[in-house]
Amino acid sequence: MGVGTSSAPGARQTGCPPASRPGEPAGAPVEPGLDPDELPDGLVVADEHGRVIRFNAAAERITARRAAEALGESLEKALPLEDLEGRRWWQLTDPYGGLAIRNRQPERNLLLPGGREVLVCARYVRVRPTGPVSRVVVTLRDTEARRRTERSHAELIATVAHELRSPLTSVKGFTATLLAKWERFTDDQKRLMLETVDADADRVTRLIAELLDISRIDSGRLELRRQPVDIGAAVGRHIQAYVAAGQSADRFLLRLAQPLPDLWADPDKVDQVLSNLIENAVRHGEGTVTIDITPAPSPREGEDTGTSVTVSDEGPGIPEESMNRVFTRFWRGSKRGGTGLGLYIVKGIVEAHGGTITVGRGPRGGAEFRFTLPVSTPAYLA
């Protein structure tokens, strides 16, 4: 009844810890002195007769079985696993009577009674190569975290598809109309349509840039090109841009404490953080948008000082029940558009610099975002 190490139909194969090496002792499957109940994954060990001799606390939680009930039972009874096609897994794999050259089963999605899905990986410990199996060591991992990740990715794809469809439909409609009926439109009408196409193309470009940022943040590949940054001048440029676009200069209040420590950061990424926070305050807040720049204790060990930037407004603020979701994907503070990805990216950029960011209620009731960056002075200047 034994089968080889190739994947069984219906099982999804991923990674697995290394198999046992020839001559490896058949004893402890975990580090000496380590309590198996401290392991985050479920651990089940069966002896040479297929009887369970170890069943840790995580295995109890995942299988909803008490260790006292499982110890001494056959492995098949203690872990009645089935593959995704409903076949009994231990009968299918036959660890004790299968091929003598097998020493592991790669990680697979299997089902516990009731249909609960778990990730299962097994090692066959042999006293000598091709010798009889003296231990079967099984690890169990809950799939809930993976499912949350998969749902998040699916939600991201759906959101992106929706956000892309609207501007691309507009671009396609206007360009097709212009190509088919160019001579029928006045110059002003043509200009209006082309300006709309240009704005929608910018929207698509921004969305793609956000997706690239999310990919780099999630994979830990966000590159920083640190240079001296004048944070006060950077904020001033954003305020000037809003005033040039029609906002009243009285709506902005910049308070700059002196002296500030020299800040080494990626100026483009810092600009991206400032742009998002100030835009949120202007679009979703009310009254005066106040930006305070002050020295602060560094969030990084080994450094004494950092630079803190606080952006607050006088609007309705963020409800208390939403505070812990502000920096998650797709959170939107209002129905005034946006992908809900901006603050997630802001948090990723700040943390990539070794900084911290918080959200709270401002002194005048509105939202208050505060981020602190370490000065990150290069070693050759320290």
Summary of the structure (lengths in Angstrom):
residues: 382
radius of gyration: 29.4
end to end distance: 68.0
largest distance: 88.2
contacts: 1103
relative contact order: 0.09
helix: 39%
strand: 22%
